[in-house]
Amino acid sequence: MTNTSGEQEKAEPSRIGRRRAAAKDDGTAAYAERRSEIKAAAADLFKSEGFRGTSIGRVAQALGIDRATLYYYVGSKEELFDDVVSGAVRANVEIAEEILRGGGSAPEKIFSLVTSLMNSYAEHYPFLYVFIRENLGHVGKRRSEWSREMRALNKRYEEIVVEMIDVGVAEGTIRPVGEPWMMAYGLIGMVGWTNRWFNPDHTPVDAETVGLTFARMLLAGIAVDGDPVLPAAGRPRRTANG
């Protein structure tokens, strides 16, 4: 007995999925390069048309390929988006933890935090900006576990910033201009607001300059000495890649 057309349609993605998994495991440079091109095309569409407004077919159309070819490289737009965002958000939290537990005063740590976050937004443009605008409460069941992890990571990042400010107030290097959680939200929001205007390909200044400017502005207002804290000479720039 032969399959019906509906059964054939269900079987075909499964076969493509097996081929995709095998190709990813092989890890050839050509396959990785093509996936990178797909990510870039999807990122442009996510930014211009929104995540919900972008279909996998629209990504294929932008690349000039058919859906079957696209499925060889990526299973869904959610997989593509979640893979990039998950790695970037985890890396940002790890960097923040490292800064928090490392040496230096609270203003120095806040300086490093602001600049590293801005660099991450540029490095993963525009995925993290799209993520900022996503309502994690409205994802489907398939992404509920991912959503919970992202919420937990967001919460931990906020806690780290609050702890930095608390420590600064306690050590006398940060002025308590408001509740620490309000100050933390202000810091995160200031950098996150760049999603409205920053584009690493078109904005006349780079992410490093934006981060340095924001860090100096912020610390000029909350550091006890009133002066921005410059990073120590030779200190390596922190990015989501280490």
The 8 nearest C-alpha neighbors of each residue, nearest first, counted from 0:
[[1, 2, 3, 6, 4, 7, 5, 10],
 [2, 0, 3, 4, 6, 7, 5, 10],
 [3, 1, 6, 7, 4, 0, 5, 10],
 [2, 4, 6, 5, 7, 1, 8, 0],
 [3, 5, 7, 6, 8, 2, 9, 1],
 [6, 4, 8, 7, 3, 9, 2, 10],
 [5, 7, 9, 3, 8, 4, 2, 10],
 [6, 8, 4, 10, 5, 9, 11, 2],
 [9, 7, 5, 11, 6, 10, 4, 12],
 [10, 8, 6, 7, 11, 12, 5, 13],
 [9, 11, 7, 13, 8, 12, 6, 14],
 [10, 12, 14, 13, 8, 9, 7, 15],
 [13, 11, 15, 14, 10, 16, 9, 8],
 [12, 14, 16, 10, 11, 15, 17, 9],
 [15, 13, 11, 17, 16, 12, 10, 18],
 [14, 16, 12, 18, 13, 17, 71, 19],
 [17, 15, 13, 19, 14, 18, 12, 20],
 [18, 16, 20, 14, 19, 15, 21, 13],
 [17, 19, 15, 21, 16, 20, 22, 14],
 [20, 18, 16, 71, 22, 17, 21, 72],
 [21, 19, 17, 23, 22, 18, 16, 24],
 [20, 22, 24, 18, 19, 23, 17, 25],
 [21, 23, 19, 25, 24, 20, 18, 26],
 [24, 22, 26, 20, 25, 21, 19, 30],
 [23, 25, 21, 26, 22, 20, 27, 19],
 [26, 24, 22, 23, 27, 21, 20, 30],
 [27, 25, 23, 24, 22, 28, 31, 30],
 [28, 26, 30, 29, 25, 31, 22, 23],
 [27, 29, 31, 30, 32, 26, 33, 25],
 [30, 28, 32, 27, 31, 33, 26, 34],
 [31, 29, 33, 27, 32, 28, 34, 26],
 [32, 30, 34, 28, 33, 29, 35, 27],
 [33, 31, 35, 29, 30, 34, 28, 36],
 [32, 34, 36, 30, 35, 31, 29, 37],
 [35, 33, 37, 31, 36, 32, 72, 38],
 [36, 34, 38, 32, 33, 37, 39, 31],
 [35, 37, 33, 39, 34, 38, 40, 32],
 [36, 38, 34, 40, 35, 39, 41, 33],
 [39, 37, 35, 41, 36, 40, 42, 34],
 [38, 40, 42, 36, 37, 41, 35, 43],
 [41, 39, 37, 43, 42, 38, 36, 44],
 [42, 40, 38, 44, 43, 39, 58, 45],
 [41, 43, 45, 39, 44, 40, 38, 125],
 [44, 42, 46, 40, 41, 45, 47, 39],
 [43, 45, 47, 41, 46, 42, 48, 53],
 [46, 44, 49, 50, 42, 48, 43, 47],
 [45, 47, 43, 44, 49, 48, 42, 125],
 [48, 46, 44, 45, 49, 43, 42, 50],
 [49, 47, 44, 52, 45, 46, 53, 50],
 [50, 48, 45, 52, 51, 46, 47, 53],
 [49, 51, 45, 53, 52, 48, 129, 46],
 [52, 50, 53, 49, 54, 48, 45, 133],
 [51, 53, 49, 50, 48, 54, 45, 44],
 [54, 52, 50, 51, 48, 57, 49, 45],
 [53, 55, 57, 56, 52, 58, 76, 51],
 [54, 56, 58, 57, 76, 59, 75, 53],
 [57, 55, 59, 54, 58, 66, 60, 65],
 [56, 58, 60, 54, 55, 59, 61, 53],
 [57, 59, 55, 61, 56, 60, 41, 62],
 [60, 58, 56, 62, 64, 57, 61, 65],
 [59, 61, 63, 57, 62, 58, 56, 64],
 [62, 60, 58, 59, 63, 57, 40, 64],
 [61, 63, 59, 60, 64, 58, 40, 37],
 [62, 64, 60, 61, 59, 65, 58, 57],
 [65, 63, 59, 62, 60, 68, 66, 69],
 [64, 66, 68, 67, 59, 69, 63, 60],
 [67, 65, 69, 68, 59, 56, 70, 64],
 [68, 66, 70, 69, 65, 71, 15, 12],
 [69, 67, 71, 66, 70, 65, 64, 72],
 [68, 70, 66, 71, 67, 72, 59, 73],
 [71, 69, 73, 67, 72, 74, 68, 66],
 [70, 72, 19, 69, 68, 15, 73, 67],
 [73, 71, 70, 69, 19, 34, 74, 68],
 [72, 74, 70, 75, 71, 69, 79, 78],
 [75, 73, 70, 78, 16, 72, 76, 71],
 [76, 74, 78, 77, 73, 55, 79, 70],
 [75, 77, 79, 78, 55, 80, 54, 74],
 [78, 76, 80, 75, 79, 81, 142, 74],
 [79, 77, 75, 81, 76, 80, 82, 74],
 [78, 80, 76, 77, 82, 81, 75, 73],
 [81, 79, 77, 83, 78, 82, 76, 84],
 [82, 80, 84, 78, 83, 85, 79, 77],
 [83, 81, 85, 79, 80, 84, 78, 86],
 [82, 84, 81, 80, 86, 85, 87, 79],
 [83, 85, 81, 87, 86, 82, 88, 80],
 [86, 84, 88, 82, 87, 81, 83, 89],
 [85, 87, 89, 84, 83, 88, 90, 82],
 [86, 88, 90, 84, 89, 85, 91, 83],
 [89, 87, 91, 85, 90, 86, 84, 92],
 [90, 88, 92, 86, 91, 87, 85, 93],
 [89, 91, 93, 87, 239, 88, 92, 86],
 [92, 90, 88, 94, 93, 89, 239, 95],
 [91, 93, 95, 89, 94, 90, 156, 96],
 [94, 92, 90, 96, 95, 91, 97, 89],
 [93, 95, 97, 91, 92, 96, 90, 98],
 [94, 96, 92, 98, 97, 93, 99, 91],
 [97, 95, 99, 93, 94, 98, 92, 100],
 [98, 96, 94, 100, 95, 99, 101, 93],
 [97, 99, 95, 101, 96, 100, 108, 94],
 [98, 100, 96, 97, 101, 95, 163, 108],
 [99, 101, 97, 98, 96, 102, 95, 108],
 [102, 100, 98, 99, 97, 103, 108, 96],
 [101, 103, 100, 104, 98, 99, 108, 107],
 [102, 104, 107, 108, 105, 101, 106, 98],
 [103, 105, 107, 106, 108, 102, 167, 172],
 [104, 106, 167, 108, 107, 163, 109, 166],
 [107, 105, 109, 108, 104, 110, 222, 228],
 [108, 106, 110, 104, 105, 109, 103, 228],
 [109, 107, 105, 111, 110, 106, 98, 112],
 [108, 110, 112, 106, 111, 107, 105, 113],
 [109, 111, 107, 214, 108, 113, 112, 106],
 [112, 110, 108, 114, 109, 113, 115, 107],
 [111, 113, 109, 115, 110, 114, 108, 116],
 [114, 112, 116, 110, 115, 111, 214, 210],
 [113, 115, 210, 117, 111, 116, 112, 211],
 [114, 116, 118, 112, 237, 238, 117, 113],
 [117, 115, 119, 113, 118, 114, 112, 120],
 [116, 118, 120, 114, 119, 210, 115, 206],
 [119, 117, 115, 121, 116, 206, 120, 122],
 [118, 120, 122, 116, 121, 117, 239, 238],
 [119, 121, 117, 123, 118, 122, 124, 127],
 [122, 120, 124, 118, 119, 123, 199, 206],
 [121, 123, 119, 120, 124, 118, 239, 238],
 [124, 122, 120, 121, 126, 125, 119, 127],
 [125, 123, 121, 126, 120, 122, 127, 128],
 [124, 126, 128, 127, 123, 42, 129, 46],
 [127, 125, 129, 124, 128, 123, 130, 42],
 [128, 126, 130, 129, 125, 120, 131, 84],
 [127, 129, 131, 125, 130, 194, 126, 132],
 [128, 130, 126, 132, 127, 131, 125, 133],
 [129, 131, 127, 133, 128, 132, 126, 84],
 [132, 130, 128, 129, 133, 127, 191, 134],
 [131, 133, 129, 130, 134, 128, 127, 194],
 [134, 132, 130, 131, 135, 129, 50, 137],
 [135, 133, 136, 137, 132, 138, 131, 130],
 [136, 134, 137, 146, 138, 133, 150, 149],
 [135, 137, 134, 138, 146, 143, 133, 139],
 [138, 136, 135, 134, 139, 133, 143, 146],
 [139, 137, 135, 136, 142, 143, 140, 146],
 [140, 138, 141, 142, 143, 137, 136, 146],
 [139, 141, 143, 142, 138, 144, 137, 146],
 [140, 142, 139, 143, 144, 138, 145, 77],
 [143, 141, 145, 140, 139, 144, 146, 138],
 [142, 144, 146, 140, 145, 141, 147, 139],
 [145, 143, 147, 146, 142, 148, 141, 140],
 [144, 146, 142, 148, 143, 147, 149, 81],
 [145, 147, 143, 149, 144, 148, 135, 142],
 [148, 146, 150, 144, 149, 145, 151, 143],
 [147, 149, 151, 145, 146, 150, 152, 144],
 [148, 150, 152, 146, 151, 147, 153, 145],
 [151, 149, 153, 147, 152, 148, 154, 146],
 [150, 152, 154, 148, 149, 153, 155, 147],
 [151, 153, 155, 149, 154, 150, 148, 156],
 [154, 152, 150, 156, 151, 155, 149, 157],
 [155, 153, 151, 157, 152, 156, 150, 158],
 [154, 156, 158, 152, 157, 153, 151, 159],
 [157, 155, 159, 153, 158, 154, 92, 152],
 [156, 158, 154, 160, 155, 159, 161, 153],
 [159, 157, 155, 161, 156, 160, 162, 154],
 [158, 160, 162, 156, 157, 161, 155, 163],
 [159, 161, 163, 157, 162, 158, 183, 164],
 [162, 160, 158, 164, 159, 183, 163, 180],
 [161, 163, 165, 159, 164, 160, 158, 166],
 [164, 162, 160, 166, 161, 165, 105, 167],
 [163, 165, 167, 161, 162, 166, 179, 168],
 [166, 164, 162, 168, 167, 163, 161, 169],
 [167, 165, 169, 163, 164, 168, 170, 162],
 [168, 166, 173, 105, 164, 172, 170, 169],
 [167, 169, 173, 171, 165, 166, 170, 174],
 [168, 170, 166, 167, 171, 165, 172, 173],
 [171, 169, 167, 168, 172, 166, 173, 105],
 [170, 172, 168, 169, 173, 167, 223, 174],
 [171, 173, 167, 223, 170, 222, 168, 174],
 [174, 172, 222, 167, 168, 223, 221, 171],
 [173, 175, 221, 223, 176, 168, 222, 172],
 [176, 174, 177, 168, 173, 178, 179, 221],
 [175, 177, 174, 221, 178, 182, 179, 173],
 [178, 176, 175, 179, 182, 181, 180, 174],
 [177, 179, 181, 180, 182, 175, 176, 183],
 [180, 178, 182, 181, 161, 164, 183, 177],
 [179, 181, 183, 182, 178, 161, 184, 157],
 [182, 180, 184, 178, 183, 179, 185, 177],
 [181, 183, 185, 179, 180, 184, 186, 178],
 [184, 182, 180, 186, 185, 181, 161, 160],
 [185, 183, 181, 187, 186, 182, 188, 180],
 [184, 186, 182, 188, 183, 187, 189, 181],
 [187, 185, 183, 189, 184, 188, 182, 190],
 [188, 186, 184, 189, 190, 185, 191, 183],
 [187, 189, 191, 185, 190, 186, 184, 192],
 [188, 190, 186, 192, 187, 191, 185, 193],
 [189, 191, 192, 188, 187, 193, 117, 186],
 [192, 190, 188, 193, 189, 187, 194, 131],
 [193, 191, 194, 189, 190, 188, 195, 196],
 [192, 194, 195, 197, 191, 196, 190, 189],
 [195, 193, 192, 128, 196, 197, 191, 198],
 [196, 194, 193, 192, 197, 191, 128, 198],
 [195, 197, 193, 194, 198, 202, 192, 201],
 [198, 196, 193, 194, 202, 195, 199, 201],
 [197, 199, 202, 201, 200, 196, 121, 124],
 [200, 198, 201, 202, 121, 205, 197, 206],
 [201, 199, 198, 202, 203, 205, 197, 121],
 [200, 202, 198, 199, 203, 197, 204, 205],
 [201, 203, 198, 204, 197, 199, 200, 205],
 [204, 202, 201, 205, 199, 200, 198, 197],
 [205, 203, 202, 208, 206, 209, 199, 207],
 [206, 204, 208, 207, 199, 209, 203, 202],
 [205, 207, 209, 208, 118, 117, 210, 121],
 [206, 208, 210, 205, 209, 211, 118, 114],
 [209, 207, 211, 206, 210, 205, 212, 204],
 [208, 210, 206, 212, 207, 211, 213, 205],
 [211, 209, 114, 207, 213, 117, 208, 212],
 [210, 212, 214, 208, 209, 213, 114, 207],
 [213, 211, 209, 215, 210, 214, 208, 216],
 [212, 214, 216, 210, 215, 211, 217, 209],
 [213, 215, 211, 217, 110, 216, 212, 113],
 [216, 214, 227, 218, 212, 217, 213, 219],
 [217, 215, 213, 219, 214, 218, 212, 220],
 [218, 216, 214, 220, 215, 219, 213, 221],
 [217, 219, 222, 221, 227, 220, 215, 216],
 [220, 218, 225, 226, 216, 227, 217, 215],
 [219, 221, 218, 217, 222, 225, 216, 226],
 [220, 222, 218, 174, 173, 219, 223, 217],
 [223, 221, 173, 218, 225, 224, 172, 219],
 [222, 224, 172, 173, 225, 174, 221, 171],
 [225, 223, 226, 222, 172, 219, 227, 221],
 [226, 224, 219, 222, 223, 220, 227, 218],
 [227, 225, 219, 224, 228, 218, 222, 215],
 [226, 228, 215, 218, 219, 229, 225, 216],
 [227, 229, 107, 226, 106, 230, 110, 215],
 [228, 230, 227, 231, 107, 110, 215, 232],
 [231, 229, 232, 228, 234, 107, 111, 110],
 [230, 232, 234, 233, 229, 228, 107, 235],
 [233, 231, 234, 230, 229, 235, 236, 228],
 [232, 234, 235, 231, 230, 236, 229, 237],
 [233, 235, 231, 232, 236, 230, 237, 111],
 [236, 234, 233, 237, 232, 231, 230, 238],
 [235, 237, 234, 238, 115, 111, 114, 241],
 [238, 236, 115, 241, 235, 239, 111, 94],
 [239, 237, 240, 241, 115, 119, 118, 236],
 [238, 240, 90, 241, 119, 91, 87, 237],
 [241, 239, 238, 90, 237, 87, 119, 122],
 [240, 238, 239, 237, 94, 90, 236, 93]]
